[in-house]
Amino acid sequence: MGDNRDSHFWDSLLTFMAGAATGFIVGILFAPASGKETRKKIKEQAAKTGEAAKESYEKIAKEAEKGIRMVKEKTGESVDAIRDFIEKKREEFQHKAAEFKGGAEEDK
């Protein structure tokens, strides 16, 4: 389920960024301005968009790091629980084997 939500987020982000870029370019191309002014506006907007993308990436990277840390913690807890369970069952098995062996020797 989390994977689906992540996919939806990336699809939404990509759609938003594409829409914003398209709107900006169409607006610039149809605005009455000289070529020099238009190129300047495009350059400035590209710099702003790049900075916004960088900030978004950094935010997403931090969230991803948190998620990875949580998964590692939960995985470590799960591994410890499995080890404890196996150790407990091994001890139970050894105890039953000793009982069985002791009972078999008494029957002789």
C-alpha positions in Angstrom: 0.0 0.0 0.0 2.8 2.4 0.8 4.4 1.6 -2.5 1.2 2.7 -4.3 1.0 5.9 -2.3 4.7 6.7 -3.2 3.9 6.1 -6.8 0.9 8.4 -6.6 3.0 11.1 -5.0 5.7 10.9 -7.7 3.0 10.9 -10.5 1.3 13.9 -8.9 4.6 15.8 -8.5 5.7 15.1 -12.0 2.3 16.2 -13.4 2.4 19.4 -11.3 5.9 20.2 -12.4 5.1 19.5 -16.1 2.0 21.7 -15.9 3.8 24.5 -14.2 6.6 24.4 -16.8 4.2 24.3 -19.7 2.1 27.2 -18.3 5.2 29.3 -17.8 6.5 28.6 -21.3 3.2 29.3 -23.0 2.8 32.5 -20.9 6.2 33.7 -21.9 5.9 32.9 -25.6 2.6 34.7 -25.9 3.5 37.7 -23.7 4.5 40.8 -25.7 8.2 41.2 -25.0 11.4 41.3 -26.9 13.5 38.2 -27.5 16.1 39.5 -25.0 13.5 40.0 -22.3 11.9 36.7 -23.0 15.2 34.8 -22.7 15.9 36.7 -19.5 12.5 35.7 -18.1 13.0 32.1 -19.1 16.5 32.0 -17.5 15.2 33.5 -14.3 12.2 31.1 -14.1 14.4 28.2 -14.9 16.7 29.1 -12.0 13.6 29.4 -9.7 12.3 26.1 -10.9 15.6 24.5 -10.4 15.9 25.8 -6.8 12.3 24.6 -6.1 13.1 21.2 -7.5 16.3 21.0 -5.4 14.3 21.9 -2.2 11.7 19.3 -3.0 14.4 16.7 -3.6 16.1 17.5 -0.3 12.8 17.2 1.5 11.9 13.9 -0.1 15.4 12.6 0.5 15.1 13.4 4.2 11.7 11.6 4.4 13.2 8.6 2.6 16.1 8.5 5.0 13.5 8.5 7.9 11.6 5.7 6.2 14.8 3.6 5.7 15.8 4.1 9.3 12.4 2.9 10.5 12.5 -0.1 8.2 16.0 -1.0 9.5 14.8 -0.7 13.1 11.7 -2.8 12.5 13.7 -5.4 10.6 16.2 -5.6 13.5 13.4 -6.0 16.0 11.9 -8.8 13.8 15.2 -10.6 13.4 15.7 -10.5 17.2 12.2 -11.8 17.8 12.8 -14.7 15.3 16.1 -15.5 17.0 14.5 -15.6 20.4 11.7 -17.8 19.1 14.1 -20.2 17.5 16.3 -20.4 20.6 13.2 -21.1 22.7 12.0 -23.9 20.4 15.6 -25.3 20.3 15.6 -25.4 24.1 12.2 -27.0 24.2 13.3 -29.6 21.6 16.4 -30.4 23.6 14.4 -30.8 26.8 11.9 -33.1 25.0 14.7 -35.1 23.5 16.3 -35.5 26.9 13.0 -36.6 28.4 12.5 -39.1 25.6 16.0 -40.4 25.9 15.6 -40.8 29.7 12.2 -42.6 29.3 13.7 -44.9 26.6 16.6 -45.9 29.0 14.2 -46.7 31.8 12.2 -49.1 29.5 15.3 -51.3 28.9 
